[in-house]
Amino acid sequence: MSAPHPLAAGPLAGITIVDLTHVLAGPYASMTLADLGARVIKVERPGSGDDTRSFPPFKGADSAYFATINHGKESIALNLKNPEDRVVFNRLLTKADVILENYRPGVMERLGFGWEDLHERFPRLIYGAVSGFGHSGPDSQRPAYDMVVQARGGVMSITGERNRDPVRVGASIGDIAAGMFLAQGVLAALLEVQKTGIGQKVDIAMLDSQLALLEHAIAITSITGEAPRPSGARHPSITPFETFHAEDGLFVIAAGNDTLFARLCTTLELPLAQDKRFATNPARCENARLLKRLIEAVTIDRPAEYWISRLTEAGIPTGPIQDVAQVLKDPQILARNMVVDVLDDDGAPAYVAAGNPIKMSGLTDPKTRAPAPRLDGNRQAILDWLDAVSPALD
């Protein structure tokens, strides 16, 4: 049995989160809050725990997926239908600042731990919930996964190549965006409780979160009356802003305004900056295909690295298209401590994970992360802590 992870220093030091969430959206939120210093006590199902404990890839019998999202948390296994476990859970709630859950709406109410019940008993407690469709609306009871909300929320309709079938975004942005919004909501509620002493319910829907990502698509649809379709790597409202062929493959150019476009023309020795077809961004968007062919007529003769170097020297946003293995070795990524090691129970590096992208002057940013908890691995330490800080509840 591993010892509980010492509380990290940070702006949320002293905040205790009781985390009932599983899989990705909720655990991503609690990981973010843990990286900011909160203590996260993960309440899992006895026997099996979080579903992601069985998700590949594995190192021995342990899931790397689980480890990289749940590092530094503590685990206690409780069956909330079991009277003895309910007593332990109630004791946890007396010490908690935040409770997180991602059950279908109504489940916590049936268990006697819904928002209204808990708010009456613990007025300062913040209740964070993330679900597929939220706690209101006609479809609130429907189940959902990442792909379902990417599809229904419009993201898939603009993802992929023109005249091809829509595709899912490679990262699980249905879950991750919802997790990010949940963390933001909890942080706002923590600020509010300091002012008023009253906790808030934070209700995050994965579907809502997808709509919040459609900034240009909503603008286009509302003005033109036509929904945008997939446009591959090209931005629908900025040109040139896409991939281009070099001698040895693709790279990206993002010349986002007229000044950058003029600089691009100078660097490529293309006399297009004053051409009425390309002099303004709206004109370039109207003639995007022609402009792409004219640019590639130049870039195709040299390797991508050559053009990236030339364009970078000229101050034009550009870059390679890297796979994940290349990203993990990128000097800029490494310099920002965005590749960290998750340790095993013996303190040795066991997994590679993304670092914390929230860089703050007063927040430590170690190169390693504490181990992910063993299922129920912190039970005794948590019970001892409860005994030390509060009497047992009947």
PyMOL commands that set and color helices and strands:
alter all, ss='L'
color gray80, all
select helices_A, chain A and resi 25-35+51-54+64-70+83-95+107-111+115-121+146-152+156-158+173-196+206-211+215-224+258-268+281-286+288-299+304-313+324-327+331-335+379-389
alter helices_A, ss='H'
color red, helices_A
select strands_A, chain A and resi 16-19+39-44+58-59+62-63+74-77+98-101+126-131+201-205+241-246+249-254+318-320+339-343+349-354+368-369
alter strands_A, ss='S'
color yellow, strands_A
deselect
rebuild
show_as cartoon
